[in-house]
Each structure stands twice: as C-alpha cells, then as structure tokens.
Amino acid sequence: MIKTLKSKTFAQELNYIRNEKIRKNAEIILDLLPDYFYEIPATSTGKYHPEFAQGKAGLLRHTKVAVRFAKEILDLEFSSEGFTNDEKDLMIFTLLIHDGLKSGMEYNEYTKFDHPIIISKFIKENKNKTTFTDKEINFIVTGLESHMGEWNTNNYSDVILPKPKSKHQNFIHMCDYLASRKFLDIKFDNNDNIID
C-alpha cells in the first residue's frame, strides 16, 4: 500500500506505533483527514499555543509534539507497567488525530469547540474503512472526546465535553496539554520534523 503525502507527513510518528495493524489504520485515517489539518496554525489567535504551533502547519507541529511527549513518557520504565503495548499504540494514534477536525469537517477560521466530538463521530463513521475492533474504537473515541480535560465548557457553546476519567484518557489529555505550553521552544527541520 502506497502512503499518500498526508500520512507520509507523520512517517516518524507512525514508526512509534509497533503494532502493524494499528499503524496501517492510522495511515488510513490520517489520509481521510481534510487538507487543512496539515496547513493551519494550532490556534487562530496565537493565545493558547507556543510559537512553533503558530503559522502555516502549526497544528501539524503541535500534533507532532504531543505524540513525541507520549513516546518519550511511554518509553520510561514506570509507564510501561501501566499500559499494554497495544494501549500505548492506540494512545499515540489518538494523539495523531486528536485535532484532525479542529475546524470542523470543512475549514473554518476558528476552532470548533466541539471538535473532540466531531473527530469522535468521524472515527465511528469511518470504522468500516479500518480493521479496528469495537473495543479499540471505544478506547480511541473516549480518548478523543475527553482530550480537552478541564477545559470542557465554552461561553459560546452549549456542549459540555467529557472530562478524562481513565488512565489512558488522562494520559492523552496530559500530552496534548504539555504540547500547548507557551514556554516550549522546540525546533523543527524544513519538513516539520522535530530536531533532537
């Protein structure tokens, strides 16, 4: 199967996923995401994300940093005891797509507050294009829906997002939160890969 340009953008991050089935499903979903996911800044105002997450492809870089935090933490001995290998891979997959529909199904200049619910529905609607089990889908969508953590309400929306409850939901939220800290100064090469 030839990867399209979209999933190739995450070649390094996809290699963090050890289970080939999960990695192939990740490629499928990444290729289904709208083009804007690969082009827009992480925030339209610049208010809630560090400098590297602003400008063209800022959301892509934010996603790469969230995934990198997950990989680094999951490689530590103390966290290997808390999750199975497949759970680790599914959390990395979830972080890869957590903001995949941040502007909604079609590009909108502003973040859709309910984007965790939108991407969750998207995963459920496209389940038949993957080989994920119902249990894996549930693991993914509960991580997506709660990735905003305590920022689960908004003055401009009636939607109340679920807060993380399980250890995997809390882990996904933590990695997303860490990747949004304004004090971070992470360097990227010309292909938007993190420079070690």
N, C-alpha and C positions, 0 to 999 in steps of 0.2 A: 504494500500500500504506500503510495507516494504522499508525503506530507505536503499540505498546501503551505503557502507563505505564512498564514496565520499561526498554525501550530509550530512551524519552524522558529518563529519568534521566541518561543518558550522551550527551545531544544534543551538548554541547560537545565531548566527546572523540570522538564519532563523526565530527564535522566535521574532525578531524585526518586522517582517512583519505581520501585523494584518489581512490582507485580505487572507483568506484561499486559494482562487483560485490563487492569485499571489504567495503565499508560495509554493503551490504544483507545479506550473510551474517552480519556482526557483529550486526546488529539481530535476525536470526532466532535466533542462538544466545543472545544476551542475554535474549530473550523466553522461551527454553526453560529458563533457569536457575531454580532454586527461589526462592520469595519471600524466604526467609531471607537470601539473599545481599545483599539490599537493606536489611536491617534489623539485622543483628547487628554487634557490635564486631569489630575485626580480630583480637583475641585475648581469650580468656575470662579471662585472669589480669591483663592490662594490663602484663605484664612485658616484652614484646618490641616494642612499638609506641609511637609518640608519643601525646600526649594527644588530638589531633584524631582519631585512629583508634580511640578508645575510645568506649564508649557506643553508643546507637542509631545505626545506619548508619555505624559506624566502619570496617567493611570496605569499604563503598562509597567512603568518603573516602580510605582507603588506596589503593584501586584508582585513583581519580582522580589522586592524587599520583604514583603510579608511571607512569601514562600521560603526565602532564604533564612529568615528568622526561624521558621518551622523546622527546616532541615537542620540548622545548627543546634537547636534545642533538642530535637528528636535524636540526634546523634550522640547526645550525652547519656552516660550510663543510667543516671537516675530516671530519665524519661523512658528508656527502653523497657523498663519494668511496668510502666503504666499503660502501654498500648501494644496491641498486636502489630505485626508488620503491615497487614492489610489496613488496619485503622490508621496507621501513620501515612500510608499511601493515599487513603481516602481523604485525610485531612489536607494533605498537600494539594490534591485535586480540588478540594473545596476552596482552598485559598486561591488557586489559579483562576477560578471562575467567580469568586465572591462578588466582585464588582462588574461582572461581564455585561450586565444590563443596567448600569448605574444611571443612564439617561433614559431608560425605558427600552421598549422594543425598537423604537425609532429615535434617532438622535434628537435631543432636546438640550438647549444651552445649560439648563440647570439639572442638578441631581434630583432624581425621583426619590423621595423619602422612602417609599415602599419598595425600592429596588431589591431588597432581600427577598421579598415575597414574589416579585416579578421573576427573578432568576430561579427561585424555587419552582414556580409553575412551569417555567421553561424546561427545567430538567425533567419534571414529571411528564410534560407533553412530548419530550424527545426520548423518553426511556426506550421506546421500541427501536431506536437507532443505535442503542448500546447493548451491551451484554450484562449490565448491572442487574443484580437481584433486587427484589423489593426491599430487603433488609439494607442493602448498600445504598439504595435510593433514599430510604428514610434517614440513614446516617448522614448523607450529603445534605439533604434539604433541611434537616433540623440545624445543621451547622451553618447553612446559608442564611436561614431565616433569623437566627439569633446573633449574627456576626457583629451587629452594631452595639451589642452589650447594653450598658445603662443608657445609651442614647437611643431609647426605643420609642420616644414620642417627639412630636414636632408641632409647633404652633399652627402650621399651615396644612395639617393633615389630621384626619380622624383615625388613621391607622395607628394601632399600638403593636409594635413589633415584639415578638417573644424575647425574653432575656435568656442568656445561656444558663443551662441547668446542669448538663452532664459535663464530665471532664473533657470530652472532645469538643463540645460547644465552647467551653471556656478557653480551651487552647486556641481554637480558631480565632475567637474574639481577641485574645491576647496578642497573637501575631499580627493581626490587622491593626490593632491599637498601636503596637510598637512601631510598625511601619509608617504610621501617620505622625509621629512625634517631630515637631518642628526643629528640634536641636540636632537631628540626624544630618550628617554630611557624608553621604555615600556617593562614590564615584562610579561612573558608567563609561564604557567604551563607546565607539561610534555605532555599535549595533545594539545599544541599550542593555549590554550585559554588565553585571556588577564586576568591578575591578577588585580583586582580592588584595 
